[in-house]
Amino acid sequence: MLNINRRKFFNYYLPTGITAILLMAAGIGYLVFITRAGGGTGGNGTHGFFVQQGGKFRQVGGKIEIGGKPAGGPASIPVTFVNGKSAAGGNSALGGQISGGTGCPTDVYCLTLPQKSLSGNFLYLAVEYSTTATNPTVATDKSQSFTALSVTGVESSKKLADFYLANATAGTSQIQITEAGGVTIKHVMLLQFAGVSGLDGSVEGANAAAANNTITAASITPSTGDLVLMTGCLAGTPGRTSFTAGTGQSGITWTKLLSDITKGCMVQFGTWSGSGAFTPQMTTAGTASTFLATTAAFTASASQGTLPTGIYLAGVTEIHNPVAGEGAGNRSFEVPSTGNALVMHLACGAHTLNTITDAVNTWTILSPQILNGTASAYVANASTNSNGAITVNFQGGTGDCDGYVYDIYGADAAPLGNRMQLGGTTAVAGNFTYFSGNYVPGLGAGLQFMTSSDGGNTCESSTAPSGAIAEHSSYGGQLRDGPSLPSQNNCFFVVPFSGNAATTYTATFNDPTEAIGTWVSEVVSLRSSGAGLNIFSPQITNSPTVSSNKLSVTLTPRSGSLLWAFVGWDNTSATMSCSDPNNGTWTAVDSPVNGTAGTLGGMSAQTFYVSNVAGSSTKVTCTASGTITTGKAWLAVHEIVGVSTLDQHPAIVTSNSSATGSCNTTGTTAAAAEYVATGIIVGNSISQAQPAFTIRQFYNAGTFGDSSGDIVVASTGTYTANWTLDINPDAYMCAINTFK
């Protein structure tokens, strides 16, 4: 029988959402009980492990490992993969910075860490590039220089080199790779680790070889406990069907970290527990190709670096539907992930995102999507996908599509906050503001993801908001209008935030003399675990799937929240009802209202709600008693926590001809703090709601427009939503409801 000494308990510094209890077991080892909240590796619940005294528990392949000295004092830091980025290089050579530009300097390739580095952490970089007599040099925006490791020989006119930086300065964001003019950077992979002090002596090497689907690096002899990294790239025929981490090698278990089957590169890591020399390897499927490979062993240090906490990006993988002229259809990618949430953000030409096939996780594609615009999808409660294989189906004409997949740790079980899309045209050159203080995340804390699809110029960085990371790469000599990889004409930003403040997004561009022209942009937020929901936090869904007489949207609300729906349809003789399988039939706030003559003649609108909902995925379906038209049917759903009871609900206001769309509560709100929801349908298009209302969703189709918004009021009173109509006078139907 195992004898437990109940007096010996030890505390460890752990990332948010993880609790560990260690009990001394008869002096021979420890029982480790790990409780993890919010999904991700291992899922929810409690798990027990027995570890021999002096050993470590490791969550191999994940971003979190637990280990160290169970003897009081601070916990030691095990070798821990914090985050990484896989980014495509350019399809043109490095060259001069555009005159007057403030972007990436001449003959330099610029990329960022997924998020700013933590104090004392270790950085590793692998660079594939076209043949040159000189080798790259690498430095950071904190004026630290990377140390160069081996460079492979030449295969198919390409080389592969790797670099490292020990004890990186906290807050390091940008990495600059400098090369001779005329060189093309093909691919880069950037990693951050905690618990690593530097190269183990001279244990590193490189290899370049003839065509083979088994990629082998140079033979090395690591020390016990070393972090071993291997990068492999296919030089002759880069496109792959798949990559597989090395298997069957005594003394090491490989974990696939980053993979790009389009560009043909992968990086893997493992902790060495064997003895003597060995030759790292990985395998790939596809046409046998010449390859390039580097490897190195790095020394573990229990006192070096900083572990991440809260919500953070564990991985960023750039994906492409790769070139202008590419048709619709299926595209395969590999995005290994171990976080508990995923986000895909795309900026596309003539494509829209149709489906995402993933053997491990279920993706939700957010609507609406705008052709020649942006698209978003996400996974809540994600499980580890060590292989990372996904298939994305694009619909539409020919065109290119750039994007990123974000692997996220520390997200809430119901992470989705507000999503907002805007678009327009500008002829003004220079910096451009996409969102001017009109986006509110709707969450207490988390990450914001912003992207834009622009008609011209190429995005570089941002002047707002503070703390924004430009995830897209750029380089001196990049064509401003392309076709140009990476991320021509697109912005991709990630912003950590705390508080529900309105956000402004302003971007800079590589040519300050060119206007971006027609643009579409969107921003969406994810909640961090434990940030919770409150009355400020609606989850918004609109532009539903329409089938004959049904409008439907799928969402995952929080347990106990309230759902509010604003529905519009084009059949005045048809009644409407809303329901979902988890919560039954929804309550109609009032009777439907029909539009008057003019552009909204034949339209109807109505609001519904259901309170105290079940906290699981559900499909909301609103069913008309007659046929409705796809182009004019609309459903917006808001989720709110902190309210449960309907208060003010005047009849929907309808007008055939007005300069301003307006509706008000008519009666005084009963409580000092209430949630006020409003929605409008117009014959043409809408700009904004005033005063103080935040637009949550809108859709403008030229001959038909709709929008929803809300405000949280701090005192009792009568409240009015005044909507600005882009074309006036115009017909409209406006609803306003309050909840307490």
N, C-alpha and C positions, 0 to 999 in steps of 0.2 A: 504494500500500500504506500502511495506517495505521501510523504510527510511534509506538510506546508508550514513554514515559519511565518505566522500571520503578522509578525511585527516588522517584517522587512518589506517596505513598499518603496518604490522609486518613481520619481517624476521625470518625464522627458519633455523637451520642447518639441511640440508637434504642430503640423499645419492645422489650420482651422478645420473643424469637422471630424477630427480623429482623436479618440481617447485611448490611452494605453494603460493597463494595470499590470505590473510585474510582481510576481510572488516568488521568493526564494524557496526552492524545493530541496530540502535535505542537504544543502550545500553542494549539490551536483549540477544545478542548472536553474532555469527560470521558466515559469509558465507565463506566457505573454498573451493577454487578452486584448484584441484590437477591435474597437468599435468605430465604424465609419458611417457618416451620414451623407446622404445626397447622391448615392450611386457611384459610378466609376469603378475602378479596379477593385475586384472583390465584392462589389455590390454593397447593399446596406446590411446592417446586422453586426453580430459579434462573432469573432473567429478566434480560436485558441491555438497557440503554437508552443512547443517545448524547445528550448534552446539550451545547448550545453553551456556550462559556465565558460565565459571567455569568448562565446560565439556571438553571432549577430543574426537577428531576423531581417531578411531583405525581401522587399516586394519587387522581385526581379522584373525588369521590363517596364516598371512604372516610374513615376516621378518622385515617389516617396519611399524612403528606406529608413528603418529604425534600428539603431544599434548603439554601442558605446559602453561606457563604464558604469555599471550599476553600483556605484559607491558614493553617491552624494555628489553635490556640485553640478555644474552645467553638463548637459548631455554632449557627447562627442558627435561629430558630423560624419556620417558615412558617405561613401562615394554616391552621389545623387545626381541624376540627370534632371536639370531644372527645365530647360526648354531648348528648342532648336528651330531652324528655318531652312527650308529647301527653296531655292530661288533660281529661276532660269536666267541665263546670261542674255546678252544681246544677240540680235541677228545681223548686226553691223559692227564694224571695228570701233575701238576707242578713238576719240578724236578731240577736237577743241570744244570748249564751252562756248555756248552761244553768246555773242557780244552783249554785255549788259545783264546777262543772266546771273542768278544766284544759286543755281543748282550744282550738280556734281561737277568738280573741276575737270580741266583738260586731262585726258588720258587716265581717268580714274573711274572705277566702278564703285558705286555706293550702295550699301544695304544696311538695314537696321536689325538689331536684335528684336525678337518678338515683343519684349518689353525691356526697359532699362535694366542693366545688370545689377545684381546684388553685390554688396561689399565683399571683396576678396575672392570672388568666384573665378573659375577657370574657363577660358574660352578656347574653342578649337574651330579651325576653318579649313575647308578643303576647296580648292579652286581648279576647275578644268578650263583650259584656255588653248588657243591656237598656237602653233609652234612659233617660238621666238628665241633669239640668242640670249635674251635676258630673262630673269625670273621675277615674278611680282614681289612687291613689298607691301606690307599691310600695317595700318595704323588705325587708332580709334579717335573719336572726337574728344577724348580726354588726353590726347597727346601721348598715348602709350603705343609702343611698337610691338608687333607680334614677332616671335622667333620662328624663322623658317626651318622646316624639317626637310625631308627628302623630296626630290623632284623625280618623276618617272622619266624614262626615255620617251622617245617619240613613237606614237602609233597613229596612223591615219591622220597625220599632221596635227596631232593634239598632244598635250601634256597634262599631268595632274600633279599639283603641289599641295602640301598641307602645312599649317602654321598653328602656333598656340600662344596664348597669353596667360601667364599665371598672375594671380592676385590683381584682377581687373579692378579699376577704380569704380566705386559705386556710382550708378547713374550713367554708365557707358551706354550709348544708344547706337551711334552710327559707326560702321566699319568701312574704311576706304582702301580699296585694292588698286595700287598704282602700277601701271605697265607702260611699255613703249607704245607710241602711236602706231596704229595699224593692227594691233592685237585684238582679237575677239574673245571676250570672256564667255565661255560656253555654259558653265553651271557652277553654283556655289552652294555649300552646305555649312551652316554655322551652328555650333552647339555651345551650351553653357552648363557647367557642372559645379556642384559644391563638393567639398571634401577632397579636393585634388590640389596638390602643391606644384606640380610641374613634371617635366620629362624625367623618366627613370634612367638616369645616365645617358646612354646613347642608344637606347633600345627603340629603334625605329628603322624603317626602310621603305623601298618603293619597288614596283615591278611594272613592266609593260610587256605584253606578250601577244602572240598571234591568236587567231580566232579560236574561241572556246567559250562554252557556256558555264564553265566553272572558273570563277575569278580568284586567283591566288595572289597574295601579297608576298613580300619578302619574309624569310624566316627570321624570327626574333626570339629572345630569351627573356621573358618578363620575370619580375619578382612576385612572390606571393602577395595577393591583395591588390596588384596593379590594375588600374583601369586600362583596358586595351581597346583601341579604336581602329576600325578598318573602313576605308572608303574605296569603292569600286565604280568605275565609269566605263561604259562601252564606247569605244572610239570610232570604229568603222561604221557600224549599224546601231545607232543609239536606241531606237525604239524597241521596247521590250514588251512581252506579254506579262511578265511578273519578275520579281526578285524574291529570293528566299535566303534568310539568314543562315549562316553556317551551322552545320549539324555534325554530330558524331566526333567532335574534336575533344579529346580528353583534356580536362583541366579548365574548360571554359564553356559556358552556356551563352550563346550569342543572342542578342536582342536587336531586332530591326528597328532603327530609330526613324530615319527619313528615307523616302523612296520616291523617285520620279521615273516612271516607266516611259514617259514621252521623251525625256532628255537622256535617259539611260544611266542614272547614277543612284547609288544607295550607300548609306553609312550604317554600320552596326557597332555595338559595343558589348563588352563582357568584362567580368572580374576574374582575373587569373588565379587559379588554385592548384595548378599543376607544377611540374618541374621540368627543367630542360628547355630545349628549343622547340618551337612549333611554327607552322605556316598558316596564318589566318586565311580563311576562304569563305566565299559566298557563292550561290548559284543563281542563274537567271534562265528564263525561258524566252525563246525567240530565235531569230537567225543568229547563228554563231558569229561572233564579232571579235576583232582585236579589242583589247581592254587595257586599262590603266588602273593601278591599285597602289594605295599607300597604307601603312600601318604604323602605330606607335604605342608604347606603353607609358603610362603616367602614374606617378606615385600618389597613393592615398594619404591624406592627412586629416586626422580627426579634429584638428583645430583650424582648418582653413575654409573660409567661405561662409555663406549665409544660405539657409534653407528658405524657400518661399513660404508665404502664408496667405490666407485669404483666397480670393479668386485671381487666377493668373493664366496666361497663355503658356501651355506646355509645348505646343508645336504649331508651326505655320508652314503650310505647303502651298506653293504656287501651282495653279493648274491653268491649262489653256485648251480651248477648242481652236487649234493653234494658230491658224493664219487666216488672213482675209481671203474670202472665196471658199472657205470650208463650209460644206453643206451641213444640213441637219442630220440627226441620227444619234447613235450611241457612241460615247467616248469613255474609255476605261482609264482609271487612275488608281494609284496606290497611296493611301494616306494612313499609315499606322497611327493608332491613337490609344491612349490609356486614360484620358480624362473622363469626367462625368457629364460633359456637354460638348457639342460640336456646332460650329457655324460655318456655312458656306456663303460667300458673298461674291457675286459675279457682276461684271460690267460687259454687256454684250452688244454686238452690232445688230444683225437681223435675226437673232435667235431669242427664244424664250426657254426657260428651264421647265421641262416637262415632267420627268421622273428621276429619282435617284434610287438605284438598286444597291442594297448593302446587305450582305448575309448576316451581319451582326446587329446593326442598329436600324431603327425606323426613322426616316427623315420626314419633317413637315416643311413643305414649300409654302412660303408666305405669299399671299395675294394682296393687291394686284401686282402684275408685272407689266412693264411698259416696253413695247418693242423699241429697239435701239436705246435701251435703258439699262436698268439694274434688276437683279434678282437676289433673293435671300432664302435660305433654308436652314433649319436647325434640328438638333437632336437633344432632347431632354433625357436625363437619367441614362446617359450613354454607358455602354459596356466596352471593355477593352477589345479592340480590333487589331490584333498583333500583325496580321497580314496587311490590312488596310485596303483591300480591294473594293472599289466602288465603281458603278457604271452610271454615267449621267446621260440622260436622253435630252437632246435639244430639238426644239421645233422651230420652224420658220425657214427663211431663205438662206442665202450664203453670207458669210461674214465671220469675223473673229469674235472670240469671247475670252476675256481674261478674268481670273479670280483667285481667291484664296480659301483654303479650308483651315479653320482654327480649332485646335484641340485645347480644351479648357478644363482646368482644375478648379474646384471650389465653387461651382455653380449651384444654384438652388435647384431643388427637385422640380419646381415649376418656374423656370428661369425667365421666360419671355416677358419683356417690358413693352414699351411703346415702339412702334415703327412709324416712320414718317417718310413720305416721298414728295419731292418737289421737282419742278422742271421749268424750263423757259429758254430764252435766247438772249444773249448779250453781245453787243458789238464793242464793248469796252475792254481794252487790253489791260494786262497787269493782274494783280491778285484778285481773286473772285470769292465772294461769300455765298455759299450755298444755303446755309441756314443762319438766319440773323436773329438769334435769341428766341426762335420760335419752336425749338425742339426741347421737350421735357421728357426725360427718360421714364418717369413714372415709377421709379424704384428708389430705395434708400441708398443702395451701393451696388456696384458691379462694373461691367465693361460696356462701352458703346462701340459699335462697329459702323463705320460710315464708308460709303463708296459713291463714286460718280462716274457717269459715262458722258464724255464730252465730245463735241464735234471737232475740236481742234486743240492744238497744243498738248503738252505732256506734263502731268502733275509732278511736282518735286517735293514740297514739304508744306507745312502749315504755319500760320501765325496765330491761329485760334482753333480749338481751345487749348489752354495750357496743359501740357503733359501728353499731347497727341503724339503717337508714333506712326510715321509714314511706313506702312508695311511694304509698299511697292518699292522696287529697286529702280535705279537710274544710272546713267553713265555719261561722262563727257563725250560728245559726238553723237549722242542719241538723236535720231530724227524726231522732230517735234510732232509731225503728223503721220509718220510711218509709211508703210507698215513697219512697226518696230516693236520688238520684244525688249524688255518686259513692260507690260502695262502702259502701252501707248494710249494717250487720251483718257486715262483713268486715274482716279485717286482711290487709295485704300488707307483708312486711318483706324486705329484702335485707341480708345481713351479710357483709362481707369477713372472712376468717379465715385464720389461719396456725397449724398444729398441729391435732392430732386430739382436742382437749379436748371433754368433754361440754358441751352447751349448754343453757341455760335461756331460755325465751321467756315474758316477762311483758308484757301489754298494758294500756294505760289506755284509758278510754272517755269519751264526751262527757257521759254522765250517771252520776255516781258513785253514784247511789242505786238503779240498776237492775241486776239480775243478767242475764247473757247467756243463761241458760237452757241449752237443748240446744246442743251445739257439736261440730264436727268440725274438726280441724286437721291439717296435714301440713307437713313440711319436707323439702327435698331439696337436695343439694349438687352443685356442679360443680367439677371440678378445674382448676386453672390449669396452663397449659403449662409443662412442666419440673418440676412438683411431684412427678410420678411416683407410682407405687403402691408400697405395701409390705405387709407382713403385716397391717397394720391396715386394709386397704382392700378390703373386699368390695363387689362390685356385686350388688345384691339384686333379684330379680324373683320375683313370685309371682302368685296369683290368675290362673291361666292361661286361655287359650282352651281350651274343652273341646268335643270333637266325637266323639260316640259312644264310642270307646274310646281317644281320644288327648287328652293334655294338652300344650300347647305354649306356649313363651314365646320372644320374640326379644330378643337382646341383642348388644352389641358388646364382646367382652372384649379385654384387652391380650394381645399376643403373649407366650407363655410362661407365662401364668397357669394357675391350677387352678380348675376349676368343680366345685362340690359341689351335689347336688340331694337334697332331702327330698320324697318323694312319698307322698301318701295317696289311697286310692281305696276304693270301697264294693262290692267284689266279691271275696270271699275265695277263690273258685275260680279267679280270673284271675291270671296271672303278669304281671310288669311288666318292660319294658326301656326304656332311654333312649339317645338318639343325637342327633347333629346332623351336617349334611352336611359341615362343615369338619373334624370331629375323629373321625367314625365312632361306633362303639358305645362307650358308657360302661361302666365297670367297676362291677358291683354290689358294694357293701361287704359285705353279708351277705344271707342269704335273707330274703324278706319275712316279717313277723310279722303275725298276725291278731289283731284285737281280741277280748277276751273278751265275755261277755254284757253286756247293758245298753245304754247309749246308743251304744256303739261296737261292738256286735255286728254282724258283717258288714263291718267296716272292715279294711283292710290298710295297712301302711306299710313303706317301704324307702328306703335311701339309695344314691346312686350318685356317681361322680366320674370326671373325666377331667383329666389333667395336660398341661402343655406345649401349650396350645391355640393355634390360629391366631388372629392378631389382626385379625379382620374380622367383620362382622355375620353372625350365624348364628341359625337357628331350632332351639331345643332341643325335641325331641318325645319324650315318654314314652308308650309304647303298651302298653295292657293287652290280654291275650288274650281278654277278654270285655268286655261293655258296662259302662260306669261312668256314674254320675249327676253332672250338672253341679254340683248344690248341695253335694256332699260330696267332690268331687275337688279335690286341692290339690297345687301344685308350687311349691317355693321353690328358687331357684338363687342361690348365693353365688359370687362371683368373688374369688380371693385371689392376690396376687402375693407370692412369697417362700417358697412351700412347693411341694413336688412329690410327696411320698410319704406314703401312709397309715400311721398308727401305731396308736393305740388305737381299737378298734371293737367294743365289747361289743354283744351282741344288744339289739335294741330292747326296752325295758321296757314291759310292758302291765299294766294294772290295771283291774278293774271298778269299784272303789269306794275312793277315797282322798281325803284332805283336801289333799294336796300332790302335784303331779306331780314325780317325781324320777328322774333317771338319772345314772350316774356312769361314769367310765372304767375302773373296776375295776383295771386295771393301771397301772403308773407310766409316765408319758410318757418317751420315750427321749431327747428333746433338751430343753435348757434353755429354748428359745424355740419354742413350738408354737402352731398355730392350732387352737382348739377350737370346733367347730360343734355346735349342738344344735337340735333341732326337736321340737315336741309337737303332738299332735292330741287334742282333748278333746271330751266330749259336749256341753259348754255354752260357756264362754268362759274366757279366761286374762287375767291382769293383767301379770305380770312374771316374769323369771327372776332368781334370786339364787344366790350372791352374785356381783356384779361382771360378770355377763353383760350384754351390750347387746342389747336386742330390735332386730332388723333389720326384720322384717315380722310383721304379725299380721292375722288376720281373725276377727272375732267375729260369728256369725250367730244367736246366741241358742241354737239347738239344735245348733250345731256350731261349733267354733273351732280355729284352728291358728296357730302362731307359730314363728319361727326366731330364733336369736340366736347370739352368739359372744363369745369372749374370747381375747386373746393372753396366754399365760402366760409368765412370766420365769424359771421354774425347773422342774425335773422334779418330778413328784408325781402324786397321784391327784386328779381334779377331778370335782365334782358340779354338775349343773344342777338347782336346786330351783325349780319353777314354782309360782306362786301361782294357785290355781283360784278363780274368782269364785264358783262354787257348789260347795260340798263337803258330802259326798263326791261325787266325780265319776269317770267313767271316763277313762282317758287312755292314749296310746302315746307314749313318749319315746325319742328317739335322741340319741346323742352320739358324735362321731367326732373324732379329732385328726390333724393333718397336720404334717409337719416338712420 
